[in-house]
Amino acid sequence: ERRESLALRNVEGVRIRDLEAQMKANDFHNEHESYELKWAGERDANEYKKQLARERRESFELRNAEGRHARDVEATMKANEWQKEHESYELKWAGERDAEEYKKQLARERRESLAFRNAEAARHDAVMAELLNLAREKEHESYMLQWAGENDAKKYMADQEELRRQSLAFRNAEGRRHREIDEEMKRKVVMENAENEAIAAACQRDVQQYKSDCAARDRASFCLRGKEHFSTRLKEENDRQLRLDEEHESHLLDTAAWQDVNEYVEECKRRKRLSLAFRAKEKRRHFEHEKKQRELKVQQQHADT
């Protein structure tokens, strides 16, 4: 019975040591899983930070591309404005050159007209002088010839006056035609200036429209980035809530594990108390049995003696 009791106690001790080793292994396993979860969370956090940095770089690249495109468009518009302004100045200078050429042509025609009139006047003076000479030479002729000469002179004077009036009428017509041409040129210049101003106003409206479009696109980009930031914060909040839930579940599991451990320890203590009580009972029973054996032996000795 003593050997059986010792064997029972050895088996119980081995079982208790195995249970303690199993509990330690479970503790190590739980601690390892906790560290694994912690490391996984850190890796996920690092991946999320890298993803945020990558998205931020992509956002910067997109905004840089938009800014470069806007600058290119603005530079193109400025180049077009400068080209149009240069063309306007070229047209203006061409009109001024045409006006100068026209003025030179008018001055040349006026000089030619004056030269022609001077030649006509000189020829007329020469004719008059010749006529006077003829009249003086033929003054001794008959009065009939004198009267005929006078009549011819009067007729010639009338013809010259008619020619003079026709020349004045022609010059008046030429001057009127030149003034009409000047007025037409002025109207053309005014119309070209009005067209240039209308083109400049249309360009300004296009610039204002492009600026408004850019402002609208910037507002849309700000709204999109606000929405993305809100979704990012919402995702972070969801991740934090998930982590809190996981931590709560882990805490509940740890609490349940500690409760199981405490219950197992209490069970072990109860079993140990029961084992001690059983062993004390066995010891008392062995002691009583030995006592009875000793008494029987003493009685047997007494009976033998």
Secondary structure by P-SEA (a helix, b strand, c coil): caaaaaaaaaaaaaaaaaaaaaaaaaaaaaaaaaaaaaaaaaaaaaaaaaaaaaaaaaaaaaaaaaaaaaaaaaaaaaaaaaaaaaaaaaaaaaaaaaaaaaaaaaaaaaaaaaaaaaaaaaaaaaaaaaaaaaaaaaccccaaaaaaaaaaaaaaaaaaaaaaaaaaaaaaaaaaaaaaaaaaaaaaaaaaaaaaaaaaaaaaaaaaaaaaaaaaaaaaaaaaaaaaaaaaaaaaaaaaaaaaaaaaaaaaaaaaaaaaaaaaaaaaaaaaaaaaaaaaaaaaaaaaaaaaaaaaaaaaaaaac
